[in-house]
C-alpha cells in the first residue's frame, strides 16, 4: 500500500465486495428455516432434533465472534475474511452431501466458524475504509444489505425446496460462496496490523477467548431452552449460575490481562457502555415483535403463510430504507436524536400491539409493524457510529464483533423472554404451554389465550423499549466527543489507518 488514503472508487469497491459476501451469508442462513421440515422428513427426525442444525451454527458463530474480531485486529481483517468464506464455502459442500443428521449438524457448526470470521471482520473493514464523517452512512447501507438478505432468504429457500431438493439449499452456498471469495480479493483493508507500524505486537488472550466463548454458548443454550424445560429447573438454574460465574471471571481476568480480549476501559466511556446496552435492549424488544407476529397472523387471524409473509415485508423494507437515511442524517446533524427517536418509535409500536385481539384489522397491525421496523432502522446505524467513534482503529475488529455479539444475544433473549410470557399465560388458562398448540384446530379459546399472552409480552417489551430510550438520552448527554469532533477525525488517525 502506498500510504495514501483509498480513493472513493476503491472504498465503494471494498464495500461492494463485503456487501455481496454479507448478503450471501445472511441469505443462506435465513433460507434454512424453510428447509428444516424437509430435512426432518428425510432423516425421520423430530423438529426439535432438526433445529440443532440452526442452533449449532448459531452457537458456533456467537461463541467465536469476539475471539475472531481480536484475531482479525492482529493478523489482518481481509486475510481472516477470505479464510472465513473459504471455510463457509467448503462446509456448504459437506452439509449438502451429509448422509446423517449428526453429520449435517456437525458440518453446519464448522460453517459457523467461517461465518464468525466473516461477521467479525465485515463491518470493521467497511467502516475503516471510509472517513469518520461518512461512518453512519456506511453502517446504514451495510445494514440494508443485511435486511435484503433476510428478506430474500425465505424466498430463495422456498423456490429451491419446491423446484429441487432440500440439499440444494445448502449446496447453493457453494457457488455463492465462491463468488464472495473471488470478490474479496478486491477488498482494501485500510487498518494497521499489530507490529507492522512500529508498535509492539500484542499477544492473543487465550484464556479470555475461552471464557468469552464458553459464556456465550452457555448463555445461548439457556435462552433457547429455558422456556421449554422451565426457568426454575435445576439444569437451567445451574447453567445460569455458571454463566454469571464465567462473566465475573472474564471481567476479573480482562482487567488484569496484559493484552485483553476486550479492553474494558471502553466501558468507562458512557457513549460506548450506554450505546451497547441500548442496542441490546432495542433488539431484545424488536425481536419479540417479529418472532411472535407470524403465529398471530396465521393462527389467530387465519392468513396463509405466504400472505402472512407479505404482510411483514413492508416492515423489513422500512428497516432497510431507514438505515442509510438515518446514517446520512446522523453524519450531517449528529446521532443524538436518532438513538432516542428509534426506541420511542419502538415503544409506540409495542404499545399499539399490546392492544390487539382476535378481530384487530390487519392494516392496524401492519402500521404498528412498519413503525417498529422504522424505529429499529433509525436507531442502529447512528448508534453504531456513535459507539465506534470511541474506539481506536486498531480495535475496530473486536469492537464490531462485540456489537454483533450484543445484537445476536439481544435477539435470542427477546425470543426466549417473549415466548416464556406467552406460554406462561396459556398455561395459566389451562392450555398446553407450547406455541405449537396455537393451531386452527385448537379452537377460539386457545387462540384467545395465546393472544392474551401476546398482549402481555408486547406490554413487557414496552418497558424494555423505555429502558433503551432512557439509555439513549444518557448516552447523548454523556458523549465523550461532540459530533463536530467525530466528523473532524484527526488526520494522524487517518494516516495510521492507511499504513501496513
N, C-alpha and C positions, 0 to 999 in steps of 0.2 A: 504494500500500500504506500501511496506517495505522501501521506501525512496531511493531505488537504481534505476538507470535508466533502462527502459524496455529493454529486450533483442531484438536482431534483429528479431527473430521469432515473438515476441509479437508485435513489431512495424508493421511488414508486415501483421499480423493477423488483427490488427486495420485498416490498410489501406484497406485490402480486404473487411472488413465489411462495411466501408464507401463507397468503390467503388461500391459494389453491390447496396447499397441504392441510391447512386447518379445516377447510370445507370438506375435504375428503375424509378426514378423521372423524369429524362430527357426524357427517352423513352415514359413515359406516356404523357408528355406534347407535345412532338414532333409528337406523333401519332394522336393528337386531330384534327389537320387540315384536315386529311383525312376523319374524321367522320362528320365534320360540315355540308357538303351538305346533308347527310342523316338525320341529326338532323333537318335541315330546312324543309325537306320534311315531316318528321314525325309530326312536330308541326305546319306545314303550315305557316312557318315564313320566313321572308326575310333574306338574307345572312348578311346584316348589323346588324339585331337584334340578329342572332345566334352568330355573332362574339363577343358578350358580354360574351359568355361562356369563351372564351380565355382572353378577356380583364379583366373580374372580377378576374380571377386567377392571371393575371399579375399585376393588381393594388394592390391586397392584398399582394402578395409576395413582390413587390417592396417597398410598404409603411412600411412593418414590418421588413425588413432586418436589419436596423440599431438598432431599439429597441431590437430585438431578439438577436442580437450579443452582445449588452451590458448586457442583462439579462443572457445570457449564461456565460459571464465572472463572473457574480455574484453568480449564483446558480449551475453552473457546465454544461459544454458543452454536455457531454454524456447524462445527465438527460434530457436536453432540446431536444437533437437529438432524443432520444427514444420517448418522448412525441410527437414530431413533426410527426414522422412516424405513431404513433398510430392514430393521428388526420387525417393524409393523408389517411390511410387505411380505417378507419370508414367512412370518407367522400366519398370514392370511392363507397361504398355500396349505399349511398343515391343518388349520382349523377347518377349511372347506373340504379337506380329504380325510378327516377323522373318522375312524371306524367304531369308536365308542364314545359315550357321553363323557367319561372321565378324561379321555384324550382331548376332546373338544374343549372342556373346561380348562385343562392344563395349558393348551396352546393359546387359548384366549387370555390366560393370565400372562403368558410370555408376551403376547401382543400388547398387553397393558404396560409392559416395561418400555416398549418403543413409544407408546402413546405418552407416557410420563416424560420421556426425553423431549418429545415434540412440544407438549404443553408447557414444560418448564422453560423452554427457550424461545418459543414463537413470539410472544408479546414483548419479551425483552429485546429481541432482535429488531422488531419494527419500531419500538419506541426509542431505542438508542440510535436508530438510523436517521431520525428526524430531530430538528431543534426543539427545545423545550416549549417554545411558543406555539408549536403545532401538535403537542402531545395529546391533548384532548381529542382533536380531530382524528388522529391516527387510531387511538384506542377505540373511539366510537365506530369508525369504519371497520376495524377489526372485529368488533362485537356484532356488527351487521353480518359479516361473513359467518360467524358462529350461528347467528339466528337463521340465516338462509340454509345452512347445513342441517339444522334441526328440523326445519320445515320440509326440506327435500327428502330427508332420510326415510320417513314412513312411506312416502310416495314411491321412492326407489325400491324399498323393500317389498311393498305390495305388488308392484309390477313384476319384479324378479321372481317372487314366490309363485305368482299366478302363471307366469309365462314359462318358467324354467323349473327351478327346484330350490329348496331352502339352502342348499350348499352354495349356490351362486351368490347368495347374499354375502357370504364370507369370501368366496373366491373373487367377487367383484372388487375387493380391496387390492388384488394383485396388480392389475393394470393401472388402477387409480394410484396406488402407492408408488408404482414405477414412475408415473408421471411426476408425482411430488418429489421423488428422489432426483429425477433429471433436472427439474426446475430449481431445486435447492442449491445447485452449484452456481446459480446466478446471484445468490444472497451476498449482500455486502455486510459483513459483520464488523461494525464500527465500534468496538469496545476494547479496552485494554485487558489483556490477559495477565494474571499474576506472574511476575518475574520477567516480563518482556519489555517493560518500560523503565527498568532500573530499580524497581521496588523488589522487596524480598518476596519470594514465592511463599504463599501460605499453604499450610497443610490441610488435609481433609479430616473433618471431625467425625471419625467413625462411630464413636460412642453416641454423639449427638444424633447422627443419622439413624442409628439403630433404635434409639429411644423414640425419635420422632416417627419413624416408620411403624414401630410396634404400637405406639399410642394411637395413631390414625387408624390402623387396621382394626384394633380392638374397639375403638370408638364407633367406627362404621358398622361393625358387626353388632354392637349393642343397639345402635339406632335402627338397623334394618330388621332386627329380630325381637326386640323387647316387647313390642305390641302384640306379637304372636304368643310368646311364652309367658308374658306377664312382667311388668316392671318390678314387681316385688318378688320375683322368683330368685332362688339362691344363686343360680348361674348368672343372671343379669346383675344382681347386687354385687357379686364377687368381681365380675368384669368391670363394673362401674368404679369400684374401689381401685382396681388395678389401673384403670385409665387415669384416675386422679393421682395415684402414686407415680405413674410414669410422667405425668405432666410436671409434678413437683420435682422429680428427679431431673427432667430435661431442663427446667429453669435453673435448678441448682448447678448443674453441670455447665450450661451455656454461660453462666455468669463467671465461671472460673476457667473455662477452656481458653487456651491461648489463641486458637483460631476457631471460633464457634461456628456451628452450622447456621445459626440465625443470630445476628447481632441484636441482643435485647436492648441495647441503647436506643434503637429506633423507636421503641415504645415510650421513651421519655418525651418524644415529640407528640403532642396531642393530635396533630393532623394525621399522623400515622396510626396511633392507637385508637383514636375515635373513628377514623375513617375505616379501618379494617373491621372494627366492631359494628359500625353501621352497615357495612357491606354484608356481614354475616346475618344480621337481623333482617335486612331487606330481602335477601334471597330466601331466608327461612320463611318469612311471611308470604312472599310471592309464589314460592314453590307449592305451598299448600293450596293456593288457588288453582294452579294449573294441573296438579296431580288429582285432585278430587273432582274437578268440574266434569271430566268425561263420564264419571259414574252418574252424576246428576243429570246430564244431558241425555244419556242413553237409558238409564234405568228408571228415572223419575219422570222426565219429560217425554220419553219414548222415542227419541231420534235414533235413526240408524247410525252405526259407527262412522260411515262416510259423511253423513250430514253433520254429526257432532264435530268431526274434524274440520269441516268447512266453517262451522260457527266459530271455532277457535283460531282459524287462520288470521283474521284481521288483528288479533292480539299480537301474534308473532310479527306481523308486518309493521305494526306501530312501534314495537320494541326495536325492530331492525332500523326503522327510519329515524327514530328519536335519538339513537346512539350517536351517529355522526353529526346530527344537527346540534345536540347538546354539547358535543365535543368542540365543535367550531365556535359556538357561542361562548363556551367557558374559556376557550383560548383568548377570546377577544374581551370579554367582560368579567372574567373571573368565575371560579367554580362554586363560591359560597352559596349562591341562591339555589343552585341545582341540587346540592346534597341535602337541602331541606325540602325543596319542591317535590323531588322524587318520592320520598316517604309520605309526604302529605297526600299526593295523588293515590299512593298505595292504600293509605288509610281511608280515603273517600271510597275507593273501590271495595275494600273489605267491609266497611260499614253497610254499603249498599247490598253486598252479597250476604251479609248476616241477616237479611230480612226476606230472603227468597223462600218460596214454598212450592207446593206441587202445581200451582197454577200461575206462577210468575211468567210474564210474557218474555219470549226469547230475546226481543230487542233490548229489554232492560238488562238481561244477563250479558248480552254482547257488549252493551255500553260499559258495564262495570269491568268486563274483561279487558276492553280496549284501554280504559283508564289505568288499569293495573299494568298492562304492557308499556304504556306511555310513561308511567311513573318510574318503572324499573329501567327503561331506556334512558330517560333523562338523568337518572342517578348515576349509573355505572361509570361511564367514561369520564365525567368531571371528577367523580370521587377517586377513581383510579389515578387520574392525572395528578390530583392533589397529593395522594399518598406517595407517588413516585417522585414528586418534587422534593421530598425529604430524604431521598435515597441517593447515595453516591453511585455513579455509573458502574463502578466495579461490582456493585452488589445488585444490579438490575435482574440478573438471572434468578437468584434466590428470592428477591423481593417479588417478582412477578409470579414465581412458583408459589410463594406463600399466598398471594392474592387468589390464585386459582384454587389452592387448598381451602382457603376460607370460604370461597364461593361454593365449592363442592360439599364441604361439611355442612354449610348452612342449608343447602338443598336437601341433603339426606335427613338432617334434623327436622326440617319442615315437614317432610313426608311422614316421618315417624310420629311427631307430636300431633299433627292433624289427624292421622289415621287412628291414633290412640283415643283422641277425643271423640271421634265419630263412633268407633266400635264400642267404647265405654258407654256412650249414650244409648246405643242399640241394645247393649246387654242389660242396662238398667230398665229397659222397657220390655224385657223378656225375649229378645231375639238373639240369634247367634251373632257373637261379636266378630263378624267377618264381612269384609266388603263384598265378597262373592255371594253373600246371602241376598244382596240387593238385586234381584232379578225380576224380569217382567212377570214371572210366575209366583213371585213372593207375596203378591197382594198389596193392597193400599196401605195396610198397617205397617209393614216392614219398610216400605218406601217413605212413609211419614216419619218413622223412627230415624231412618237414615238422614232425611232432610233436616230433622230437628238437630241431630248431631252435627250436620254440616253447618248449620247456623251458629252453633256453639263454637265450632272450630274456627270459623271465619271471625267471630267476635273476639276469640282469644288471640288470633293473629293480628287483629286491630291494635291490641295492646302492644304487640311486638313492633308494629309499624310506628306507634307513638314513641317507643324506645329508640328506633332508628332516627326518627325526626329530631328528638332531643340531642342525640349524639351528633347529628349533622349541625345543629345550632352551636353546640360546644366546639365542634371541630372548626367551624368558621371563625368563631370568636377567638380561638386559641391558636390560630395559624402562626407557624414559626416564620413563614415567608409571606409577604404580600404578593398579590397576583403580579404586580409590576416586577417584583424581584424574580418570580418564577419565569416570566417571559424574558427578562434580561439575563438569561443564563450566562454565567461567567465565561468569557472567551477561553480562558485556560482550560475549563472543563470540556469545552467543545473540541479543543485541540487534543486533549487527552483521549477523547473518545475515538479519534481517528488514527491513533498510533497503534502499531502492532509490535 
